């Protein structure tokens, strides 16, 4: 299940899935739900977790991607307050435990480069606090054409070594 507010399904997500050797027909794209007037509105966390859970169960999903998380946090909640972040994400955690689906949450980095990596994500540190694992993707410090995937938090195992990778254009023009 992919919940995305920024990338278009047809022009970005499906081509990237295909470039990675995936089958887009096995993905359920979910970003809006009908409101009381039967108009589409963005999903809202924690309010719409039951909708996400039904979707996960319907297709037997093993992974839920929420990208970017801040687009789906209930506007009544303050993403800079620990309590509000936990209120938004605890139902997501429970849904993951109940369904067995892993949840990958994407959030953007702040512009401040002088902070430790774990504090570089936007808004409250509680976003990482609730998670069992925190990863960071950033440009390689010595080669801007490469990227680094680094562990900034891991509650269930010792930190894995960082991985380097580069982005390339696939045959279909998508980035992989």
C-alpha positions in Angstrom: 0.0 0.0 0.0 1.5 3.3 -1.0 0.1 6.5 0.4 1.8 9.4 -1.4 1.0 13.1 -1.5 3.8 14.4 -3.7 4.6 11.9 -6.5 2.1 11.1 -9.3 1.2 7.5 -9.6 1.2 7.3 -13.4 4.2 9.5 -14.1 6.5 8.8 -11.2 5.6 5.9 -8.8 4.6 3.2 -11.4 7.6 3.9 -13.7 9.9 3.7 -10.6 8.3 0.4 -9.5 8.8 -1.0 -13.0 12.4 0.2 -13.2 13.1 -1.6 -10.0 11.6 -4.8 -11.4 8.3 -4.6 -9.5 4.8 -5.1 -10.6 2.6 -2.0 -10.1 -0.5 -4.1 -10.4 0.4 -5.6 -7.0 0.3 -2.1 -5.3 -2.7 -0.4 -3.9 -2.4 3.4 -4.1 -4.3 5.2 -1.4 -4.0 8.9 -0.7 -7.6 10.2 -0.5 -10.9 9.0 0.9 -14.5 10.2 0.4 -15.7 12.8 2.8 -19.3 13.2 4.1 -20.3 14.9 0.8 -18.7 12.1 -1.2 -15.8 14.4 -2.3 -12.2 13.2 -2.0 -10.1 14.4 0.9 -6.5 13.5 1.9 -6.1 10.7 4.4 -5.6 11.9 7.9 -3.6 10.3 10.7 -4.7 9.0 13.1 -8.4 9.3 12.0 -8.1 7.2 8.9 -6.0 4.3 10.2 -9.0 2.0 10.1 -9.3 2.7 6.3 -5.6 1.9 5.9 -5.9 -1.3 7.9 -8.9 -2.4 5.8 -6.8 -1.8 2.6 -3.9 -3.8 4.1 -6.1 -6.7 5.0 -8.0 -6.6 1.7 -4.8 -7.0 -0.4 -2.7 -8.9 2.1 -0.1 -6.1 2.1 3.3 -6.6 3.7 4.4 -3.0 3.4 2.7 0.4 3.8 4.6 3.5 2.6 3.5 6.9 3.8 5.2 9.7 1.8 5.7 12.3 3.2 4.2 11.7 6.6 3.6 15.4 7.3 1.0 15.6 4.5 -1.2 13.1 6.3 -1.0 14.3 10.0 -4.3 15.6 11.2 -4.1 19.4 11.0 -5.5 19.7 14.6 -2.3 18.0 15.8 1.0 19.8 16.3 3.9 17.9 14.7 6.3 19.7 17.0 4.7 18.3 20.2 5.7 14.8 21.4 2.3 14.0 22.7 0.5 14.9 19.4 3.0 12.9 17.3 2.5 9.9 19.5 -1.3 10.4 19.2 -1.0 10.3 15.4 1.4 7.4 15.1 0.4 5.0 17.9 -2.6 3.8 16.0 -0.3 3.2 12.9 2.0 1.1 15.2 -1.0 -0.9 16.5 -2.2 -1.5 12.9 1.2 -2.7 11.9 1.4 -5.1 14.8 -2.2 -6.4 14.1 -1.7 -6.9 10.4 2.0 -7.9 10.3 2.6 -5.2 7.7 5.8 -3.1 7.9 5.3 0.6 7.8 7.9 2.9 6.0 7.4 6.5 6.8 9.1 9.2 4.8 9.8 12.6 6.3 12.0 15.4 4.9 15.1 16.8 6.5 15.5 20.3 7.8 18.0 22.7 6.2 20.1 22.7 9.4 23.2 20.7 8.7 24.9 21.3 12.0 22.7 18.8 13.9 23.3 15.1 14.6 21.6 13.0 12.0 18.9 11.8 14.3 17.7 15.4 14.8 17.7 16.4 11.1 14.1 15.3 10.4 11.5 18.0 10.4 9.3 18.6 13.5 9.5 16.6 16.7 12.1 14.0 17.5 9.1 11.9 18.6 8.7 10.8 14.9 12.0 8.8 15.4 11.1 8.0 19.0 8.0 6.1 18.1 9.8 4.2 15.3 11.8 1.0 16.0 14.3 1.9 13.3 15.4 5.2 11.8 17.2 5.5 8.5 18.6 8.6 6.8 19.3 9.1 3.1 21.6 12.0 2.2 24.2 13.0 -0.3 27.6 11.4 0.2 29.9 14.0 1.9 32.7 13.4 -0.6 30.8 12.7 -3.8 27.5 14.5 -4.6 26.6 12.0 -7.3 26.3 9.2 -4.7 23.9 8.8 -1.7 24.3 7.2 1.7 21.7 5.2 3.6 22.6 5.3 7.3 21.0 3.9 10.4 20.3 6.7 13.0 18.3 4.6 15.4 17.7 0.9 15.9 15.9 -0.6 18.9 15.8 -4.2 17.8 19.4 -4.8 16.6 22.8 -3.2 16.5 23.3 -0.5 13.9 23.9 -1.8 10.4 26.8 -0.4 8.4 25.9 2.5 6.1 25.3 1.7 2.4 26.4 3.8 -0.5 24.4 3.9 -3.8 23.8 6.0 -6.8 20.8 7.0 -8.8 20.6 6.0 -12.5 18.1 6.3 -15.3 16.3 3.2 -16.2 15.3 2.2 -19.7 11.8 3.7 -19.1 13.3 7.0 -18.1 12.5 6.6 -14.4 15.1 7.0 -11.7 16.3 3.8 -10.0 
